[in-house]
Amino acid sequence: MSAAIIDGKGFAETLRARVADKVQDFVADAGRQPGLAVVLVGEDPASGVYVRSKGRATEAAGMASFTHRLPADTSQDILLSLVRRLNADPMVDGILVQLPLPQQIDENAVIATIDPNKDVDGFHPVNAGRLASGLDGFVPCTPLGCVMLLKDRLGDLSGKDAVVIGRSNIVGKPMAQLLLAESCTVTIAHSRTRDLPALVRRADIVVAAVGRPEMVKADWIKPGATVIDVGINRVDAGDGKGRLVGDVTFDEVARVAGGITPVPGGVGPMTIAVLLRNTLVAAHRNAGIPLDRDAI
């Protein structure tokens, strides 16, 4: 068996094109662009690259991009003051504070200060509570992108046995909630799970989001299962540059699975595409303009 490659890059390009079309409609109705504000504290290289990518993607979709770069020694009070100004700015529909933050800043305090209606990252406790309660709210971009890929690949997910490896607030927990909403039977596994391979082996859907390079092996996977690899890890390739791998041993698992996302080119591109989608949804909410979400 050779797994079908789940093309997250291609799906993301299609989603971004749909968002761009709807942005044009919004501008015609609202008389302004949807606006996304991104805040970067410090000079973390990976975060800097990601923020630039978000800015380019936002502008390419026809949205207004506002980037705020603060020095690494910025105090928590100054950052919270900026977030409150963005909350009150009618030109800003979505606010994203790039994580991780420097040690002197409490990430939870920053997330809690963002207006839940502008929380396009879906991290605010109000939005987390809405997701857990089955209510409408913003959902973290990466897990929502994973569900989109799964539904595109499998159609109806009802009754599927799913295992999520990882329990973070950013991916693992919201991923499990989304799969529950699709009527899957869901197990969250983690570092203290006993006999993890045996647990994973029974799953129709495996979502690996643990942050350990190539941890998931072929003998963990039930033949024909669909594998979503959220991990992005840089490992030594002997050339001084390294290479990117996921949490799944791709070449081995691809011989067993029915479908699998590659790294890179799988889940990664979906995160920014869904961020743009969430910003469009926020703009419609803030402007009081209805939006058919099924159209995007």
N, C-alpha and C positions, 0 to 999 in steps of 0.2 A: 504494500500500500504506500502511496505517496500523497502527502497531504496537499490540499488546495491552499495556495498562498492567499491570505486575506489582505487585500491591497488597501491598507489604511491611507496611504498617500493619495491614491486615486479617488477614494471615497471622500477624503477631506477636500480635494480640489473641487469636486462636484458640490459639496456642501457650501464651500466658500462662494462658489458662483451663484448658488441659490440665495445666499445671504445678500450678496451684492445686488442682485435683482430687487430684493425686497427693500434694501436700503434706498434705492432710487424711488420706490413708491413712498417710503417714509418721508424722504426729503420733499417730495411733491405735496404731501399732505401736511407736514409739520412746519415746512419752511426753514428747516435746519437739518444738519447732519446728526446722526447718533454720535455720542461722544464717549470715548474710553480713556480714562486717566490711569496711568501706570506709575507707581512709585517705587524707586530703587534706592535703597540705603546701602552705601558702601560700594566697593569695587570688585565684588566677586565676579571672576571672569565668566563663569557659566551663566550666572544671572544676567550679566550684561549682554551676552549674546542672545539670550532668550528675550529680554526686554526689547532689543533692537528688532528681533524677528516679529514680535507682537506689534510693534509700531508700524513696520512695513506692511504687515497683513491687514492692520486696521485701515490704513490709508488706501490700500489696494481695493478694499471692500467699499470705499466711498465714505468711510466714517472719519470723524475728527479724532486725532490722536494727541493726547496730552501726556508728556513724559516729565516726571519730576525726579531729579537725581539729587540725593542728599549725601553729605559726607558720612563716613563710617562712624564718626563720633557724635552723630546727631542724637540728641536726647529724646526720650520717649515723649515728653511733653510737646516738643516741637513737631514730632511726627504726628501725634494725635491732633494737634492744632491744624496741620495740613489736611488730614483726613476730614475733619469737621468742615473745613472750607470747601472741600470737594463735595461733601454731602449737600451743602447749601447751593452749589453752583448749578444753575438750570441747564447749562451746556454739557454737563457731565452726566451720563446715564449709567456708566459702569465704573467701578473703582477696583483696582487690583494692586495690592501691596505685595511686591515680590518677596517670597520667602526663600531661604532663611534670612532672619534679621540679626543684626549684631547683638551680642550678649546683654547689653544694657537695656534692651527693649523687650518687653513682654509681648510675644506674638499674640497671645490670647486677648490681651487688652486692645491691641490694634484691630484685630478681626472684629471684636465686639463693638468697636466704635464705628465701623463702616455701616452706613444705612443699609439695612437688609434688602431694600428695593434697588440698591445699586451694587449689591454684593454678587457680581457676576462670576466670582470664583466659587460661590456656594459654600463658603466656610463658616459664615455667621451662625451662631447657635440657633437663631430663629429659623434659618433655612434648613439647618440640620434637623431641627425638630419637625419642621414641615415635611421633610422627606421621610422621617421615621414614622410620622403619623399618616402618611399617604395623602398629604395636602400639597397644593401647588406652591412651588418655591423654586429658587435657583439651586441647581445640582452641580457639584464639582465637575469640571470639564472632562477630566480624564475618564472617570467611570461612565459618564454619560456617553462619551465617544465609544467606549468599549461596548456598551449595550447597543448602540447604533450598528456597530460592525457585526455583533452577534445576530441581531435581527435581520440584517441584510444577508447574512450567510445562512441562517437556519429558519428564518420566518418566525412562526409562533414558538416562543420559548416555554410555554406552559408545560409543567410536568417534568422538565429537565432537571437532572441532578447536577448541581453546580457546587464546585469547591473554589473558594477564594483564599489564596495563600497570601496573608498579610492583613493586618488589622488597623492600619493607619486611618486617621480621620479624613485624609485627603483622597485615598483610593479604596482601601479595603472595606471599611465600614459602609460608605455610601454605595460601593459596588454591590455589597450584599443586599442593601435595602432596595436598590433598583432591580436586582434579580428577583427578590421577593415580590416586588410589584408586578413582575412579569409571570408570577405564579410558578417560579422555580422552587425546588427544594434546595435550600442553601446551607452550606457549612462554611464557617470561617475557620481557617487553620492558621497556625502561627508557630513561633519558635518552640513552644512547649507542647505542641500537639504530639501525642504518642502515635508512633507508627504512621508518620505522615505519608510515605509512599502508598501504603495500603488504602488510606483514606482517599487520596487523590485518584487511585486506580479505579474507583467505582464511578467517577464523575463523567457525565456527558459533556460538561463545560468546565474547563480549568482556567482560572484567572490567576496568573502569577504576578504578585506585586510585593515582593519581599526584599528586593534590593541586594540579592546575592547572585553573583555571576554564574549562570549556567547550573543552577542548583537542581532544577527539575530535569530528571533523566527520562529516557525512553521507557524504561520499565515501570515508571510511575503512571503511565498514560494508558487508558483503556483504548483499544483499537477503534478508530473512527471518531474519537472525542475531538471537540473543538477547543483549541488552546489559544488563549489571549495572553500575550507576554507584555506586561507593562514595564518591565525592568529596562533601564538604560545604564549600563555599567561599562566603564573604560578599563580594559585589561591590557597587559603588556603583550605586544606583538613582536618584540625583538627588533623593532625598527626605530625605537625612540619616540614613536608617535602613539602607539597603542591602537586598539580597535574597539568598536562598540559591540557589546553583546547584551543579550537580555538575561532574564532569570531562568530561561529555558535553554537546554542544550539543543539548539535548533536543528542541526543536521540529523541527529539521532531521533529526536521527537517527530520530525517531519516524515519519517518512515513509518510511523505508527498512527499518528493523528489523522483525522479526516480533514481538518482545516487548522491553519496556524498563522499568526501574525509574525512577520519578520522584524528584526531589529538591526538597523533602522528601517523606516518605511512602513511601520505597522501602526501602533497606537500613537506614537509621538505626534505625527501631523494632525491627528484628530483633536488634540488638546487645544491648539490655537483656533482651529475651525469652530469648535464648540464654544470657545470663548467669544468669538465674533457672533455666533448665534445667540448666546446669552445676552450680549450687549444689545443686539437688535430687539430682543424680547423686552429688556429693561427700558429701552427708548420708547417702545410702544406703550408700555405701562405708564411711564412718567408723563407721556404726552396725552394719555387717555385715548389712544388710537387702537382699535381692535386689530389682532393679528391671528391669522390661521397658522398655528404652529405646525400642523401636519404638512403645510406647504414648504416647510424648511426642515 
